[in-house]
Amino acid sequence: MTLQNVFDFHMPKVVRTGAGSFLTLAEEVEKFHPEKVGVISDRGLEKAGLVDRLVDSIDQIPDSIVTFTDTQGEPTFKLVGDVVEKMKKEACDLIIGIGGGSALDVAKATAALMDKENITPYLNGKLTIESRTVPSILLPTTSGTGSEVTMNAIFGDEEEQLKRGIVSASLLPDVSIVDPELTISCPPRVTASSGVDAFTHAIESYVAVKANPLTKIYAEKAMKLFGPNIHRAVHNGDKDLKAREGMILVSLFGGISLANAGVGAVHALAYPLGGKYKIEHGVANALLLPYVLEVTGKTCATEMVQIAKFLQLGDYDENTHKALGEVVGYLYELLDQLDLPSSLSELGVEEDSLNLLADQASKVERLLSNTPYNLSKDNIAKIYRNAYHGLPQMRREEVTEC
Ligand SMILES: NC(=O)c1ccc[n+]([C@@H]2O[C@H](COP(=O)([O-])OP(=O)(O)OC[C@H]3O[C@@H](n4cnc5c(N)ncnc54)[C@H](O)[C@@H]3O)[C@@H](O)[C@H]2O)c1
């Protein structure tokens, strides 16, 4: 029997937030009595000194610590295979991920796959991961993906030139430590793109087919915190800890909502851009958001009125047809204000590849079916064309009806 209006809600066992919460990592590690800890991160984090800081803070606890940092970001399925092999060989009994979504996704998958003989069917979605091999602790250093609380891990498929996600509740960590101080060194461009990515999670999950009353609470709070904090975090992020605190909550709340309600078409259209052109996830989402929303938002006028309020764009209760245009305009202008690209042509995407991209995006059924608008392949191709040229339709013409 399928019951309507019955929802599950998944979270890690512990989510610890607050400036300085990193200092409690050692006591959390101790609880697992590990003999060998595997730390997964990337070169950027190593350069910023965060990997050494983490290792120093726990090095009295296990017999030894193995680190993996030999990656730049936006991981592939092949990389996951290599890291799983390494951590398996070392027989690590606790995995810690520190970094943005890239490092955290590899850490989540590794902790869950170390006891599997052949990991390929789990990575290509033929088998679902039913249990995690070893405990895991995650510490985000960007305010974007919310990976520390999601059931997803996203990787690039080099052969198919696509990005794909694996989804399982077993990917949730035992402990997430969400400390804004770890994001202070995050560079402005990553702060901008991952920040708009977090907003994308909030807005897409708020209007998602699978949205429910609990996820809406988190998505709403994320959207309300976004406006007052994003500019300060991007333009003054090395000094403004309050803005970093605000943004890491946007990311956390957006992630909780995304984990339980899913996201939609923006992500479906971003995957082929990541696969074929290696455009970073946050940059692709930030750019596509106004272009996708101006089409899909037409079916959710009531939500758009609410979202305009969350963003403090005004009260459109009496003029519901205007709210969508205001939200799209705000998001489009944000690209310029945050020094993010505003057209696909700027990012080196070739015009003659737009149909192929539309073909690939139209196959991301998991996300398209969660979008409150039935997007055809032609709709998708049109969205890519608008995004290729820049300036959404709504900024070119006054929209009079939804
Ligand atoms: N699991 C999920 O639910 C989920 C959701 C959305 C996106 N993703 C995936 O996450 C990845 C993107 O993650 P992201 O946007 O967080 O960026 P990222 O992890 O790729 O990091 C981007 C760059 O910023 C650097 N960096 C990160 N934090 C830093 C800090 N504090 N100081 C200095 N440098 C820092 C990294 O070294 C890296 O070079 C993509 O692969 C995307 O597909 C996952």
Residues whose N, C-alpha, C, O or C-beta is under 5 A from the ligand:
A	BS01	LIG	D42 R43 G44 L45 A48 Q72 G73 E74 P75 G99 G100 G101 S102 A103 D105 T141 T142 G144 T145 S147 T150 N152 A153 I154 L182 T183 S185 C186 P187 V190 S194 H281 G282
